[in-house]
Structure formats: structure tokens, C-alpha cells
Amino acid sequence: MDIKPIKTENDYHAALTEIERLMGADLNTAEGDKFDVLTTLVEAYEEKHYPIDPPDPIEAILHHMESQGITRKELEQYIGNSARVSEILNRKRSLSVNMLRNLQEGFGISADILIRPYSLNISQSNVNIEPLGHS
């Protein structure tokens, strides 16, 4: 077995080509073992060179709802009434600390994901913001 660390993009592409060739290899054979080792090396290289950012909180909630078959109505017990759920999912309002706790406990979504910053879709015409220090 001629396997070496993946250090360059050329090494990476060569490993991917070899993995593709070995896709149908039987387990517990020399080719199957080579496939296992190469996929492990490729995964390590990709984690280091092509990291995937975790989803923002709203993406995580939507994904969880879709994968678990949870409706907006069922989400109300964690976030609030239907209007509040709509505001949150449409990025018109930020999640509160209580919502974060409820979603983490009830959905099992990691608090690390739920507390990540995310952008809101707030139009200036709907917002009346006064500068700090003025009443």
C-alpha cells in the first residue's frame, strides 16, 4: 500500500481520484483498507483546509424543524405565539435568552450554535432608533 500524508492540493486531488477508483472495494481487503485510510486522510485535510462554518441559529432551527418534522405551531412552545415565531424565523427579531434556553433544552440544538451572531432583516422604515444618551 503506497499511502502518504496529504500535504498539497495535488496530493489531495490524487487521493480523491484513488478513493473514487476504490469506491466498490470489499471490506477487509487490501483495497478496502486503502480506501478507509485514504478517506480518513482526506477528511483530516478537508477539516484543516476547507472548514465548514456552523450554521447560524435560524438555519439550525429550520434544519431541525425540517429533519424532525416540527411545525411552526409546535415551535410556539419554545419561542412564543405564532407572530413571535414568524418574526424569529423571518429574522425580524432576535432570539431572547429564554428562547435560547428553551430551544437548547427542548430541541437539543447546541447553545454554541444558538448564541452565534446572525443578521436581521429589519427595514429602516419600520424601526425608530434613538441615539444613546437622548430621551
Protein Blocks (a to p, Z undefined) as FASTA:
>chain_A
ZZdddfbfklmmmmmmmmmmmmmpcehifklmmmmmmmmmmmmmmmmmmcccdddfklmm
mmmmmmnopafklmmmmnocfklmmmmmnopaccdfklmmmmmmmnopafklmmpccddd
ddfklpccddehiZZ
